[in-house]
């Protein structure tokens, strides 16, 4: 649904105290259609709602506000819920409390749009946030002559910048030991090409589940993977899964078949591989690489929040990328906690630098000491698997690496 506004002259009207969010949503859909659509994409858990309702009654102590929290802030394109939470709260993962400060005006916290103005009230040592000014505000809103045509449906603020995590929703994949071994495989490139890139044609044969056969409907698409690197728990040594290296995407052009012909006076039947075209390539593809079906695109809620229970024994397993040892801010890491441990998309964990073991010679002896663990950052889970998850490093004060500890924030 689209919005239109136009004018032929300068207009003004007395400023009322409307619910700005409701006004924007009404303009978008002349009702609550967009709100319902976004609420479905970004669900609110009962626990988050209960926390927000409690905060909406009393606000939060002013001491919980971040240093320099602005009295007034206009939401801009490119903002994220995480960024705004960090602007107002010392601990950004306490996002439901930010919503609770503004619950009367914002029924669904995911429906915050560029152009809204947030007002901070610090009365009686308690902080409250709203999208409307206090009772002392007045004046008029002036509209210049213009015509605007745009959709509000896609303007709601994301929790994180989508560009940071979208590639990882389809690229890396954690599989069991036999998944890639039993998957269809590329056997050759067209014209004897050894290394294949985007636009090249290749040939593949089916795996354990059968031949590669065209079906009615959309063209069948695959993701191309290589290797299955074990992800090992640094503490227990358990193999938690196998990380497959993403190479690109391919689509099926012609089915696998059988062909019989005379050879040396005998009728010989040979397999004719399926024909595939590479439609994207992050790295060069070659014979032996494996094909997995393209999964349906998913809409996932990334609501920053602490895990429901304690995350004892959490550790960073690896930093995503070839031969990468240390993690930077906005980089993706694999951790040794997954669905079986109660991890969900949006869970925030604190990163602790594992204190070094040293030998103390300051007192004439050689006593072994372990230095304290130091908190050096935060990460947020965005793609959990059964025993392992991918997480985005949100904040760091030192350089995280594989083996560093993870605890509740």
C-alpha positions as CSV (number, residue, x, y, z in Angstrom):
1,X,0.0,0.0,0.0
2,X,1.3,3.5,-0.9
3,X,1.0,6.9,0.6
4,X,0.3,10.2,-1.2
5,X,0.5,13.8,0.1
6,X,0.2,16.9,-1.9
7,X,-0.4,20.6,-1.5
8,X,-0.6,23.8,-3.5
9,X,0.4,26.3,-0.8
10,X,1.8,26.6,2.6
11,X,-0.4,25.0,5.3
12,X,-0.4,25.1,9.0
13,X,-2.5,23.7,11.7
14,X,-2.4,23.6,15.5
15,X,-0.1,20.9,16.9
16,X,-2.0,18.2,18.7
17,X,-0.4,15.4,20.6
18,X,-1.0,12.5,18.3
19,X,0.4,9.0,18.5
20,X,3.0,9.6,15.7
21,X,3.5,5.9,15.1
22,X,-0.3,5.3,14.7
23,X,-0.5,8.2,12.3
24,X,2.3,6.8,10.1
25,X,0.7,3.4,10.1
26,X,-2.7,4.8,9.3
27,X,-1.2,6.7,6.4
28,X,0.4,3.5,5.1
29,X,-2.6,1.3,5.2
30,X,-5.7,3.3,6.3
31,X,-5.8,0.9,9.2
32,X,-3.6,-1.7,10.9
33,X,-2.6,-3.8,7.9
34,X,1.1,-2.9,7.9
35,X,1.2,-3.2,11.7
36,X,-0.3,-6.7,11.5
37,X,2.1,-7.7,8.7
38,X,5.2,-6.4,10.6
39,X,4.0,-8.0,13.9
40,X,3.9,-11.3,12.1
41,X,7.4,-10.9,10.8
42,X,8.8,-9.7,14.1
43,X,6.9,-11.5,17.0
44,X,7.0,-10.2,20.6
45,X,7.4,-12.9,23.2
46,X,5.2,-12.9,26.4
47,X,8.3,-12.4,28.5
48,X,9.3,-9.3,26.5
49,X,5.8,-7.9,26.7
50,X,5.6,-8.5,30.5
51,X,9.0,-6.7,31.0
52,X,7.9,-3.8,28.9
53,X,4.5,-3.5,30.7
54,X,6.3,-3.3,34.1
55,X,8.6,-0.6,32.8
56,X,5.8,1.4,31.2
57,X,4.2,1.9,34.6
58,X,7.3,3.2,36.5
59,X,9.9,3.9,33.8
60,X,13.5,3.0,34.6
61,X,16.0,4.6,37.0
62,X,17.9,7.5,35.5
63,X,21.1,5.7,36.5
64,X,20.3,3.0,33.9
65,X,20.4,5.5,31.1
66,X,23.5,5.6,28.8
67,X,25.8,8.6,29.4
68,X,24.7,11.4,27.0
69,X,21.3,9.9,26.3
70,X,19.7,12.7,24.2
71,X,16.6,14.5,25.5
72,X,15.3,14.5,21.9
73,X,16.2,12.3,18.9
74,X,14.9,12.1,15.4
75,X,15.0,8.6,13.9
76,X,17.0,8.5,10.7
77,X,17.3,6.1,7.8
78,X,20.1,3.6,8.6
79,X,19.3,3.6,12.3
80,X,18.7,0.2,14.0
81,X,16.9,-0.8,17.2
82,X,20.2,-2.0,18.6
83,X,21.7,1.4,18.0
84,X,18.9,3.3,19.5
85,X,18.8,1.0,22.5
86,X,22.5,1.6,23.0
87,X,21.9,5.4,22.7
88,X,19.5,5.4,25.6
89,X,20.4,2.4,27.8
90,X,23.7,1.3,29.4
91,X,22.9,-2.3,28.4
92,X,21.4,-2.3,24.9
93,X,20.2,-5.9,25.2
94,X,17.6,-4.7,27.7
95,X,15.6,-3.7,24.7
96,X,12.1,-4.5,26.2
97,X,12.7,-1.8,28.8
98,X,13.3,0.7,26.0
99,X,10.0,-0.4,24.5
100,X,8.3,-0.2,27.9
101,X,9.4,3.4,28.3
102,X,7.5,4.1,25.1
103,X,4.8,1.5,25.2
104,X,1.8,3.9,25.3
105,X,2.8,5.2,21.9
106,X,4.5,2.2,20.3
107,X,2.3,-0.9,20.3
108,X,4.9,-2.9,18.4
109,X,8.5,-1.8,18.9
110,X,9.5,-3.0,15.4
111,X,7.3,-0.3,13.9
112,X,9.6,2.6,14.5
113,X,10.1,4.7,11.4
114,X,12.5,7.3,10.1
115,X,11.2,10.8,10.9
116,X,9.8,9.9,14.3
117,X,11.0,12.1,17.2
118,X,11.8,10.4,20.5
119,X,11.5,12.5,23.7
120,X,13.2,11.6,27.0
121,X,11.5,12.6,30.2
122,X,13.6,12.4,33.4
123,X,11.1,13.3,36.1
124,X,11.6,12.3,39.8
125,X,14.7,10.2,39.0
126,X,12.8,7.9,36.6
127,X,13.3,7.9,32.8
128,X,10.5,7.5,30.3
129,X,10.6,7.7,26.5
130,X,7.8,8.8,24.2
131,X,7.2,9.8,20.6
132,X,5.4,13.0,21.6
133,X,6.6,16.2,23.4
134,X,5.5,17.1,26.8
135,X,2.5,19.3,27.6
136,X,4.5,22.5,27.2
137,X,5.0,21.9,23.5
138,X,3.0,23.9,21.0
139,X,3.2,25.7,17.7
140,X,2.3,24.5,14.3
141,X,3.4,22.0,11.7
142,X,4.1,23.6,8.4
143,X,3.9,21.7,5.2
144,X,5.6,22.9,2.1
145,X,4.1,22.2,-1.4
146,X,5.2,18.8,-2.5
147,X,4.0,15.4,-3.8
148,X,5.4,12.3,-2.1
149,X,5.0,8.7,-3.2
150,X,6.6,6.0,-1.1
151,X,5.8,2.8,0.8
152,X,6.0,2.8,4.6
153,X,5.8,-1.0,4.7
154,X,9.5,-1.5,4.2
155,X,10.7,1.5,6.3
156,X,10.4,0.1,9.8
157,X,13.7,0.0,11.6
158,X,15.6,-3.3,11.6
159,X,17.3,-4.5,14.8
160,X,20.7,-4.7,13.0
161,X,21.9,-3.5,9.6
162,X,20.7,-6.2,7.2
163,X,23.9,-6.1,5.1
164,X,25.9,-7.5,8.0
165,X,24.0,-10.7,8.4
166,X,21.9,-11.4,5.2
167,X,24.8,-13.2,3.4
168,X,25.1,-15.6,6.3
169,X,21.5,-16.6,6.3
170,X,22.2,-18.7,3.2
171,X,25.9,-18.9,2.8
172,X,27.5,-20.9,5.7
173,X,25.7,-24.1,6.7
174,X,26.3,-26.5,9.5
175,X,25.6,-30.1,8.5
176,X,26.2,-33.6,9.9
177,X,29.1,-35.7,8.9
178,X,27.4,-37.4,5.9
179,X,25.3,-34.6,4.5
180,X,27.8,-33.4,1.9
181,X,29.1,-36.9,1.2
182,X,25.6,-38.0,0.1
183,X,24.8,-34.8,-1.8
184,X,24.8,-34.4,-5.6
185,X,28.2,-33.5,-6.9
186,X,29.8,-31.6,-9.9
187,X,31.7,-34.0,-12.1
188,X,33.0,-31.8,-14.9
189,X,32.9,-28.3,-16.4
190,X,31.9,-27.5,-20.0
191,X,34.8,-27.5,-22.5
192,X,37.1,-29.2,-20.0
193,X,37.2,-26.1,-17.8
194,X,38.7,-27.0,-14.4
195,X,37.8,-23.8,-12.5
196,X,34.3,-22.5,-13.0
197,X,32.9,-19.0,-12.4
198,X,29.6,-17.2,-12.7
199,X,27.9,-17.9,-16.1
200,X,29.8,-21.2,-16.7
201,X,28.1,-24.5,-17.5
202,X,28.9,-27.7,-15.5
203,X,27.6,-31.2,-15.2
204,X,26.5,-33.0,-12.0
205,X,25.1,-36.3,-10.9
206,X,22.7,-37.0,-8.1
207,X,23.5,-38.3,-4.6
208,X,22.0,-40.7,-2.1
209,X,18.5,-39.3,-2.5
210,X,18.4,-39.9,-6.3
211,X,19.1,-38.5,-9.7
212,X,18.9,-34.8,-10.6
213,X,15.6,-34.5,-12.4
214,X,13.8,-31.5,-13.6
215,X,10.3,-30.9,-12.1
216,X,7.3,-28.9,-13.0
217,X,7.3,-25.4,-11.5
218,X,10.2,-23.0,-10.9
219,X,13.7,-24.0,-12.0
220,X,15.4,-26.0,-9.3
221,X,18.2,-24.1,-7.7
222,X,21.1,-25.2,-5.5
223,X,23.8,-23.8,-3.4
224,X,27.4,-25.1,-4.1
225,X,29.6,-26.1,-1.1
226,X,33.0,-27.6,-0.6
227,X,34.6,-29.3,2.4
228,X,33.0,-30.0,5.7
229,X,35.2,-28.6,8.4
230,X,34.5,-30.0,11.9
231,X,33.4,-27.5,14.5
232,X,34.9,-28.8,17.8
233,X,33.9,-27.6,21.2
234,X,37.1,-26.1,22.7
235,X,36.2,-27.3,26.2
236,X,34.9,-30.8,25.7
237,X,36.3,-31.8,22.3
238,X,32.9,-32.8,21.0
239,X,32.3,-32.4,17.3
240,X,29.3,-30.2,17.2
241,X,28.8,-30.2,13.4
242,X,30.5,-29.6,10.1
243,X,30.8,-26.2,8.5
244,X,30.5,-26.3,4.8
245,X,32.3,-23.7,2.7
246,X,29.8,-21.8,0.5
247,X,31.0,-21.2,-3.1
248,X,27.9,-20.0,-5.1
249,X,24.6,-20.9,-6.6
250,X,23.5,-23.0,-9.5
251,X,20.3,-23.9,-11.3
252,X,19.3,-27.1,-13.0
253,X,19.0,-26.8,-16.8
254,X,18.6,-30.4,-18.0
255,X,17.9,-33.7,-16.1
256,X,20.3,-36.5,-15.5
257,X,19.6,-39.5,-17.8
258,X,20.8,-42.7,-19.2
259,X,22.1,-43.3,-22.8
260,X,22.8,-46.6,-24.6
261,X,25.2,-46.9,-27.5
262,X,27.3,-49.5,-29.3
263,X,30.9,-49.7,-28.2
264,X,33.3,-52.4,-29.6
265,X,30.3,-54.3,-30.8
266,X,28.5,-54.2,-27.5
267,X,25.6,-52.2,-26.2
268,X,26.8,-50.0,-23.4
269,X,24.6,-47.9,-21.1
270,X,26.2,-44.8,-19.6
271,X,25.0,-42.1,-17.2
272,X,24.5,-38.7,-18.7
273,X,25.0,-36.1,-16.0
274,X,22.6,-33.3,-15.4
275,X,23.4,-29.9,-16.8
276,X,23.7,-27.0,-14.4
277,X,24.5,-23.3,-14.9
278,X,26.4,-21.3,-12.2
279,X,24.3,-18.1,-11.6
280,X,26.6,-16.7,-8.9
281,X,30.1,-17.6,-7.5
282,X,31.8,-16.3,-4.4
283,X,34.8,-18.5,-5.2
284,X,35.8,-20.7,-8.1
285,X,33.9,-23.9,-8.4
286,X,35.5,-27.2,-9.5
287,X,34.7,-30.9,-9.9
288,X,33.9,-32.6,-6.6
289,X,32.0,-29.7,-5.1
290,X,28.6,-30.5,-3.7
291,X,25.1,-29.2,-4.3
292,X,22.4,-28.6,-1.6
293,X,18.9,-27.4,-2.4
294,X,18.3,-23.7,-2.1
295,X,16.3,-23.2,1.1
296,X,13.2,-20.9,1.2
297,X,14.0,-17.4,2.4
298,X,13.1,-16.8,6.0
299,X,12.0,-13.7,7.9
300,X,13.6,-13.9,11.4
301,X,13.1,-11.7,14.4
302,X,16.4,-10.4,15.8
303,X,15.2,-8.9,19.1
304,X,18.3,-8.3,21.3
305,X,17.7,-10.0,24.7
306,X,19.6,-12.0,27.3
307,X,19.1,-15.8,27.1
308,X,16.3,-17.2,29.2
309,X,18.7,-19.4,31.2
310,X,22.4,-19.4,32.1
311,X,24.9,-20.2,29.3
312,X,27.5,-22.1,31.2
313,X,30.5,-23.3,29.2
314,X,29.9,-21.0,26.3
315,X,32.8,-20.4,24.0
316,X,33.7,-19.0,20.5
317,X,34.6,-22.0,18.3
318,X,35.9,-20.2,15.2
319,X,35.8,-16.9,13.3
320,X,34.1,-17.3,9.9
321,X,36.4,-17.0,6.9
322,X,39.4,-18.8,5.6
323,X,42.4,-18.7,8.0
324,X,40.9,-16.0,10.2
325,X,42.0,-16.2,13.8
326,X,40.8,-13.0,15.4
327,X,37.3,-11.4,15.2
328,X,36.6,-7.8,14.5
329,X,33.4,-5.8,15.2
330,X,30.6,-6.8,12.9
331,X,32.3,-10.1,12.1
332,X,30.6,-13.5,12.3
333,X,31.7,-16.2,14.7
334,X,30.6,-19.8,15.4
335,X,29.8,-20.6,19.1
336,X,29.3,-23.9,20.9
337,X,25.7,-23.2,22.0
338,X,22.7,-24.1,19.9
339,X,19.0,-25.0,20.0
340,X,19.6,-27.9,22.4
341,X,21.0,-25.3,24.9
342,X,18.0,-23.0,24.7
343,X,19.7,-20.5,22.4
344,X,17.4,-18.5,20.1
345,X,17.8,-15.8,17.4
346,X,18.4,-12.5,19.2
347,X,20.2,-13.8,22.3
348,X,23.0,-11.5,23.4
349,X,26.1,-12.9,25.1
350,X,29.1,-11.2,26.7
351,X,32.5,-12.2,25.5
352,X,35.2,-12.8,28.1
353,X,38.9,-12.9,27.3
354,X,40.2,-16.2,28.7
355,X,42.7,-15.2,31.3
356,X,46.3,-16.3,30.5
357,X,48.0,-18.9,32.7
358,X,51.4,-17.5,33.9
359,X,54.2,-18.6,36.1
360,X,54.8,-16.2,39.1
361,X,58.5,-15.7,39.8
362,X,58.0,-12.5,41.8
363,X,58.3,-14.3,45.2
364,X,61.3,-16.5,44.4
365,X,59.2,-19.5,43.4
366,X,57.5,-20.7,40.3
367,X,53.8,-20.7,41.3
368,X,51.3,-21.2,38.4
369,X,48.6,-18.5,38.3
370,X,45.6,-17.8,36.0
371,X,44.8,-14.2,35.3
372,X,41.2,-13.1,35.6
373,X,38.8,-13.3,32.7
374,X,38.1,-9.9,31.3
375,X,34.9,-8.8,29.5
376,X,35.8,-7.5,26.1
377,X,32.6,-7.3,24.1
378,X,29.1,-8.5,23.1
379,X,27.7,-10.7,20.4
380,X,24.2,-11.6,19.2
381,X,23.1,-15.0,17.8
382,X,21.3,-14.7,14.5
383,X,21.3,-18.3,13.2
384,X,21.1,-21.2,15.6
385,X,21.6,-24.8,14.7
386,X,21.1,-27.8,17.0
387,X,24.5,-27.8,18.7
388,X,26.2,-24.6,17.3
389,X,25.1,-21.1,16.3
390,X,26.4,-18.2,14.2
391,X,26.6,-14.9,16.0
392,X,27.5,-11.3,15.1
393,X,30.1,-9.5,17.1
394,X,28.4,-6.2,18.1
395,X,30.9,-4.5,20.4
396,X,34.5,-5.1,21.4
397,X,37.1,-3.4,23.6
398,X,39.8,-6.0,22.7
399,X,40.2,-8.6,20.0
400,X,38.0,-11.7,20.5
401,X,39.4,-15.1,19.2
402,X,38.5,-18.8,19.2
403,X,38.4,-20.2,22.7
404,X,37.2,-17.0,24.4
405,X,34.4,-17.5,26.9
406,X,30.7,-16.5,26.6
407,X,28.4,-15.7,29.5
408,X,25.0,-14.1,30.1
409,X,25.3,-10.3,29.6
